[in-house]
Each structure stands twice: as structure tokens, then as C-alpha cells.
Amino acid sequence: MNKKNNRVFNFSAGPSMLPLDVMEDIAAELTDYQGCGQSVMEMSHRSAEFEKIIEDAEKNLREIMNIPDNYKVIYVQGGGTLQFAMVPLNLFKSSKKADYILTGAWAKKAAEEAKKFGDVKITASSELDNFVYIPQVMKEEFRSDADYVHITLNNTIYGTKFPYIPETGDIPLVADMSSCILSEEIDVTKFGIIYAGAQKNIGPAGVTIVIIREDLLGNAPKEIPTYLDYKIHADNGSMYNTPPCFGIYVAGEVFKKIKATGGVRALEKINKEKAKMLYDYIDQSSLYSCPVAERDRSLMNVVFITGDKDLDKKFTAESKSAGLINLAGHRSIGGMRASIYNAMPKEGVEKLMDFMKNFETENK
Ligand SMILES: *Cc1c(COP(=O)(O)O)cnc(C)c1O
């Protein structure tokens, strides 16, 4: 039996689809990694084999994201959520002030966490409009003595994305890129810290990538738990303790594939095509609509509604039977959401659109 025939198109917001060919290569060497007689799952993280895996992963990530030498790449556990705490713990140093732009539920969680450790100001928020747009913020609106500014570049639940990178001058800009890392080209030098849980665009849950400018290391107070100090991870090549070895290996295989297939630029082109197909169809449809301001629409999470809650339910139930799974919107907002991360093939979006068209005809 061809296992590929059993595969569904998974529109989950995360964990989400991974490239099939990468998973098949991993499956082929699952119990015997490159002839060393053991699985990466069983391997010492101090072994020569794993040293090479983690080094290659970093080398390839640096290449595909064009990460300058004055940035460290570290792998930690705890997901995007632990970064909500690690960022303030490491960056509050002089004023203990941080400015946050509230663009969704994750941004809000990040700000709430930071409030435990210092003075957090919400510079701008689109909460009163259900986060359907991204506020435009000017440099002058940030407190000049803030230790950092935090944004959530792509808002997974509401289907928005910053169409611009806020200008912060000398204040380090921190970005949660959990749901958009590697989806389009970005200029790393505009950020002090970029962090992303792996389970949306990179690999399995359990590994979180932090890209941090070197001058931001070493400011954490001595009394914080050792694991929460970025410098510990940077100084030890993410091997202060046992890293999430298997997740790093899978991430590394994904980076390798990206590098071999035209880099992030090629992914960006396909992602834009996939998203445009879907938004164009939704915009001309008489059944579906997208509540998000056009300029702020996410390439990764496409949110849409029929305007009728029962019909939305029918949609998610019937699409599931058609092999298009996890199309229900986040439990907090309802409607539908198609997460079309890097690994979602164009074919999946086409199948979804075919289904939507039929559903529209049948439910006029
Ligand atoms: C999924 C997500 C998170 C939370 O990630 P965890 O790994 O579950 O902690 C944080 N921020 C954004 C933007 C996300 O999409």
C-alpha cells in the first residue's frame, strides 16, 4: 500500500504538516542513522554524529535566513510560551520598561508574562476591533528609555501579519515569529531577538529557536534559574544540558531542504501564491468573507467565515470527511481558519478551494 495515499491535508495551526519527503528520509534512517547503528533518538548529544547534526542545522539556518555573525542561534525547550518570560528576564536591565504592541492572544500572553517582571506599556492595540488589523506605530510612540519593544509578527489566531517592521531606533525589537519564521525573507538586523517554536513552520514541537544579538546576552540577574539565561545556552552551543536532539535533527533536515530548493525566497513566492489564490476566491465569494484588513492579512493563517455559525460547523465537519482536516477557527473566535504553512502544498490549497466552491453551491 502506498502510504502517501493515506495522507490528509492538515490545515492545523500547529503542530502542522511537515514536508513528506523530509519525513520519509527521516523514517528511512530512523533506527540506523547514516550507518552508525543507532537512532538519533538514542544518540548521545555529545557524540560526533550529533555534534555534526547540530552544527549543520545552525550553519544552514544562518545561510537561509542570512543571520549575521553578531547573532547567536540557540535551541531551547518550553515553546514560544517560555520565551514570553525569558525575554523580560534577560532584557530588563536599566529601566525595566518594555513596550508591547497588542495584535492578538499570543501578544497579550507575552505582555501579561512580562508584567510579572517589570513595567509594561501597551503602546498600541487592535483588541477593541477583535484584532482584525495591525496598528501603525511610529518610533516616537515608544518610551525612549524602554529596554525593548515586543511584537508578534504573525498572529496565528486572528490571521494577521505586520505589513511593516516598526522603527524602534536604538531600542531592541523582539519578535515572536512562531507562526511565520522562514515563510518570507526578513532582515534579521532589524531585530534584537527573534524567537519561534518549531511546530508551525520548522519541525516537531519541543524545540524553540532563539536568534539573539550578542550585545543582549549577559544581562540576566544572577538569581534567575540557570536554564532561563540566554547566555548559558549561547556559551554552551545549546548543550548546557541535553537539548531536544530529535527536534533539532528534524529542523536541520527541513533547513537542508529549504536550502536545496531555492531558499526562503522560493518559499515566499509559493506562499504568496497560495495565500492570494485563497483570499481572491474568498473576496469574490458570496458565501465566505475574510474579516481581516487587506493590507494586514497573514500568508500563513487564512481566517474566514460564512456569517452563520451553524453553517461554519457544517463546513468543518464536511471538510474533515473530505480529507481536509483542522479547518475550524480557534476556539476563541470560531469561524474557519486554514493554516497554510510552508509544508502545505499548493495542491492542498486547490483541494480546499474545490471543496469551498462545492459547499458554496450546495448551501446557497
Ligand atoms: C503557537 C504560538 C505560540 C505558543 O507556542 P507554544 O510552543 O505552544 O508555547 C506563541 N506565539 C505564537 C505567535 C504562536 O503561533
The ligand as an ORCA input file, in Angstrom:
! r2SCAN-3c Opt
* xyz 0 1
  C       1.791     28.802     18.746
  C       2.260     30.136     19.138
  C       2.822     30.393     20.393
  C       2.875     29.373     21.512
  O       3.751     28.387     21.286
  P       3.976     27.198     22.326
  O       5.089     26.469     21.669
  O       2.705     26.411     22.403
  O       4.354     27.781     23.618
  C       3.314     31.655     20.649
  N       3.240     32.628     19.727
  C       2.683     32.430     18.515
  C       2.618     33.546     17.539
  C       2.170     31.180     18.182
  O       1.626     30.977     16.978
*
